[in-house]
Amino acid sequence: MAARIIDGNAVAAQIKQEIAAGIESLKKKTGIVPGLAVVLVGENPASMSYVKSKNRDAHEIGIHSEQVNLPVTVPEAELLALVDRLNRDPKIHGILVQLPLPDHIDERKVINAIAPEKDVDGFHPVSLGRIMTGEPGFRPCTPFGIQKLLVYSGVKVAGSHVVIVGRSNIVGKPIANMLVQKEEGADATVTICHSRTRDLPAVTRLGDILIAAIGRPEFITADMVKDGAVVIDVGINRIEDKSHPKGQRLVGDVKFDEVSKKASAITPVPGGVGPMTRAMLLYNTLESARASVGR
Ligand SMILES: NC(=O)c1ccc[n+]([C@@H]2O[C@H](COP(=O)([O-])OP(=O)(O)OC[C@H]3O[C@@H](n4cnc5c(N)ncnc54)[C@H](OP(=O)(O)O)[C@@H]3O)[C@@H](O)[C@H]2O)c1
């Protein structure tokens, strides 16, 4: 039977409506407009396009957003000074430095310089530590989006075996730590796999929920998926396709055609996790603005 498609665009639209209402109410009660600063270093085309969408999303929903463009040659100290200035700017509740940064800049140093109370990307060690201990805090946008997508689409996470392929700091490790928490939308049994996992298909076949965050086009094939599993495809990969007007198209880390015949539910690429990631940045920015006035 064909899997149910988990529509990330629809869920993200619903969440954005809730965020817009929250922004309105905060403005009315306190006069505070949530503010987001997006910092772009250099002219990497993918980063430029991400930053543009993040700014547009913020603007559309009523968040004050500022984009700061720095040349690729900017010294690390100058970037750190900018982060320091934004940390102290009361109009700004969220700071996002678009990654990757050029080689001469230490990414960790820059992320660590962001004030944890403005870390709407959720990459600061304080935010990541709070996931581990189950304390409230900013959740990184992609893992947070995955969790919301599961909850809003009625997937039962509690008690399920979630198998995650990928152990990056931005997706695999945080989502694993979030879903293992003793709380609503979590309480899962979690397994993390990576490139050194022995007999990967035998492990992925155990997953009631399988999350693929690998960065390899169509890597997860039907034989790696349990019958009736829920499959969340985080991957965004551009592959050549001469039949496509642009000569290329986007695919996920999951071989959609065959896996969608075996899974009970699946996210498409595009239109699955991607829009949720964007929505959760807005969510975190609103939460940060609320916290700044103790609401
Ligand atoms: N939709 C969104 O909003 C969103 C957001 C972020 C990322 N993404 C996409 O998600 C994908 C993953 O991103 P990422 O930043 O997490 O990637 P990453 O940092 O490159 O991590 C990839 C992970 O996959 C594992 N892996 C690679 N080859 C493997 C193999 N043959 N077998 C098993 N595991 C393997 C790696 O294992 P090792 O650790 O052993 O190397 C690593 O843990 C990318 O396509 C990215 O574009 C999408």
The ligand as a MOL file (V3000), in Angstrom:
LIG
                    3D

  0  0  0     0  0            999 V3000
M  V30 BEGIN CTAB
M  V30 COUNTS 48 52 0 0 0
M  V30 BEGIN ATOM
M  V30 1 N 15.8380 19.6880 5.5460 0
M  V30 2 C 16.6160 20.5190 6.2370 0
M  V30 3 O 16.1920 21.5620 6.6970 0
M  V30 4 C 18.0320 20.1220 6.4860 0
M  V30 5 C 18.7730 20.6800 7.5210 0
M  V30 6 C 20.0800 20.2250 7.7560 0
M  V30 7 C 20.6140 19.2560 6.9250 0
M  V30 8 N 19.8710 18.7840 5.8820 0 CHG=1
M  V30 9 C 20.3880 17.7410 4.9840 0
M  V30 10 O 20.4710 16.5360 5.7390 0
M  V30 11 C 21.5640 15.7580 5.2890 0
M  V30 12 C 22.4790 15.4890 6.4610 0
M  V30 13 O 22.9950 16.7110 6.9480 0
M  V30 14 P 24.0840 16.7760 8.1200 0
M  V30 15 O 24.5200 18.1690 8.2140 0
M  V30 16 O 23.5440 16.0540 9.3040 0 CHG=-1
M  V30 17 O 25.2440 15.9140 7.4100 0
M  V30 18 P 26.7090 15.5050 7.9080 0
M  V30 19 O 27.1900 16.4220 8.9730 0
M  V30 20 O 27.5080 15.3140 6.6730 0
M  V30 21 O 26.4620 14.0710 8.5780 0
M  V30 22 C 26.1110 12.9610 7.7980 0
M  V30 23 C 26.0110 11.7500 8.6800 0
M  V30 24 O 25.6950 10.6460 7.8480 0
M  V30 25 C 26.5680 9.5710 8.1540 0
M  V30 26 N 26.8480 8.7640 6.9650 0
M  V30 27 C 27.4820 9.1600 5.8330 0
M  V30 28 N 27.6110 8.1100 4.9980 0
M  V30 29 C 27.0680 7.0500 5.6200 0
M  V30 30 C 26.9280 5.6890 5.2970 0
M  V30 31 N 27.3780 5.2010 4.1300 0
M  V30 32 N 26.3260 4.8680 6.1710 0
M  V30 33 C 25.8640 5.3390 7.3470 0
M  V30 34 N 25.9870 6.6240 7.7340 0
M  V30 35 C 26.5730 7.4700 6.8730 0
M  V30 36 C 27.8400 10.2170 8.6320 0
M  V30 37 O 28.5350 9.2740 9.4150 0
M  V30 38 P 29.9690 9.6210 10.1250 0
M  V30 39 O 29.6310 10.5160 11.2840 0
M  V30 40 O 30.4730 8.3100 10.5370 0
M  V30 41 O 30.7770 10.3210 9.0750 0
M  V30 42 C 27.3000 11.4170 9.4070 0
M  V30 43 O 27.0370 11.0820 10.7470 0
M  V30 44 C 22.1940 16.5750 4.1510 0
M  V30 45 O 21.6250 16.1520 2.9310 0
M  V30 46 C 21.7550 17.9950 4.4430 0
M  V30 47 O 21.6970 18.7990 3.2730 0
M  V30 48 C 18.6060 19.1770 5.6580 0
M  V30 END ATOM
M  V30 BEGIN BOND
M  V30 1 1 1 2
M  V30 2 2 2 3
M  V30 3 1 2 4
M  V30 4 1 4 5
M  V30 5 2 4 48
M  V30 6 2 5 6
M  V30 7 1 6 7
M  V30 8 2 7 8
M  V30 9 1 8 9
M  V30 10 1 8 48
M  V30 11 1 9 10
M  V30 12 1 9 46
M  V30 13 1 10 11
M  V30 14 1 11 12
M  V30 15 1 11 44
M  V30 16 1 12 13
M  V30 17 1 13 14
M  V30 18 2 14 15
M  V30 19 1 14 16
M  V30 20 1 14 17
M  V30 21 1 17 18
M  V30 22 2 18 19
M  V30 23 1 18 20
M  V30 24 1 18 21
M  V30 25 1 21 22
M  V30 26 1 22 23
M  V30 27 1 23 24
M  V30 28 1 23 42
M  V30 29 1 24 25
M  V30 30 1 25 26
M  V30 31 1 25 36
M  V30 32 1 26 27
M  V30 33 1 26 35
M  V30 34 2 27 28
M  V30 35 1 28 29
M  V30 36 1 29 30
M  V30 37 2 29 35
M  V30 38 1 30 31
M  V30 39 2 30 32
M  V30 40 1 32 33
M  V30 41 2 33 34
M  V30 42 1 34 35
M  V30 43 1 36 37
M  V30 44 1 36 42
M  V30 45 1 37 38
M  V30 46 2 38 39
M  V30 47 1 38 40
M  V30 48 1 38 41
M  V30 49 1 42 43
M  V30 50 1 44 45
M  V30 51 1 44 46
M  V30 52 1 46 47
M  V30 END BOND
M  V30 END CTAB
M  END
